Amino acid sequence: FLVAHQQHVFYLHVCTTLLHGPPKSWEQALDFPDVSGEGLLSESMRLRNNVTQRDTVRARAAAFGIHPGYVWADDCIGFLLSTLDTLKLAAHTLLVVTADHGVRAKGSVRALGGSSIPMLMRWPAKLAAGSRTGELVSSVDLVPTLLEL
């Protein structure tokens, strides 16, 4: 998508279900590197489009003492950032990374910490690196607000 649309203004909304589903169910995908959301990948497609080295995810997670899903998600975000850099699009691209709920579970905002979901933004031409805010943001308002910029 990025390569095909690099000459135009674009809006790309990427959502993942990576850490969703019954406990550890998504981890089964780590054992099948030739399978993607598009089906079975050929060897050349797997080598050309492999965002993460699935066979190393568990070991890297164990080395850092974190959940394997965080390593996999980090690989995917890193791949996106690297592609933006390669295409010289990074400076003028707003990247937003957030979640639909916290790590404990879905539920009420008050009872399960639903108001403390992190949101990371990167827009080198407009936002200073390391900027922080304590403002409450709703993802419901995010897209309409961004489209007004």
N, C-alpha and C positions, 0 to 999 in steps of 0.2 A: 504494500500500500504506500509506504513512504517513498519508495523509489518512483512509483508510478505517478504520485501526486506532488512531487517535490517542487515543481514549478508553479504551483497554485496554493492559495490559502486553503487550508483544510482543517477539518475537525475530526479527530480520531478518538473514539471512545473504546478503550480496551477494558473488558471485565474478565475476571478469571473465576472459575469455580474450583480452583486448585485445592483449596483447603476446606471445601465443603463436602458434605456427604457423611455417611456413617464413619465412626472413628477408624482412622487409618485406611479407609477404602481407596482414597486417591493414591496412596503410596504404592499400590499395585502397579500403577503406570510406570514406576521407576524400573520395574522388571521387564518392561516391554518397550525398548527404545525405538522400535520401528512403527509404533502406533501413535497416531495423533488424532486430533479432532476431525481431521479430514479422512481418516482411515489409515490403511497400511502404507507406510512410506517406502519408496524404493531406496536402495543403498545410496544412490547419488543424491536423492532428495534429503535423506537423513544426514548425510555429511555436509551438504550445502546449507541446510536450514536448521541445524541442531543448535537451538538456543542454549540448552543446558546439557552438560555431560551427565546423563541420568545415572550412569554407573558410579559416579563419584559423589552424588548428592548426600547419601547417608553418611559416608566417611567424613565429608567436609562438615556436615552438621554435628556429628559426634565430636570432631576436633574443636569446634567452637562452643559445644554444649547448648546448641539450639535445635529447634524443631526443623526437620528436613524440608518442610514446606516453605520456611523462610528462606532457606538457601535457594530453592528452586525459584521462588518469586524474585529474589534478588538477582539471580542469573537472568531472568526474563527482563527485568527493569534495566539491568546493565546492558543487555543486548539492544534494547530500544534506545538507550542513551548513546551507545556506541554508533548505532546506525544514524542517529541524528547528527552526531559529530562528523561522521564520514561524509554525509551529504551536505555538510555546512549549514544545517538547519537549526542547530541547538540554540544559538543566541536569541533567535526570534521565535522560539517554540515554548509555550507554556506547558509544562508537564505537571500533572496533579496525580499524586498517589494517595489513596485513602482506602478505607474498608467500609463494609456495610454494617459491621458490628464488632464488638470487642472480642478478645480471645476466650472469655469465659463462656459466652453463649449469647444467642439472641434473647431479647427480652425488653423489659421496660427500661427507659432511659435512666430513671432514678434507681431502680433496684439492682441493676447489673452493670452500672458504670457506662451506660450507652452514650453519655455526653463527653466521654474522654477518649474518643477515637482519634488517633493522630491523622493529620493531613499534611503531607509534604508537597511543596510547590517549588518548581525550578523554572526560572525564566531569566536567564542571564542578562538580557538587555533591559529588563524592567525591575527585577527583584534583587536586592543585595544578598549575596550568600550569607547564610547564618542569621537572617532576619527571623524574628519570632513574634508571635502575637498570642494573647490570651483570649481573643475574641471567639465567641461561639459562632460556628458556621454550620449551616444545614446543607447537606448534599442535594436536597430538593431544590434549593435556590442556586446551586453552583453553575449548572449549564446555562440558564438564562442570563445570569450575571456575566459569565465569561463571554458569551456571544455578543454582549453589549460593548465589550472592550474594543 
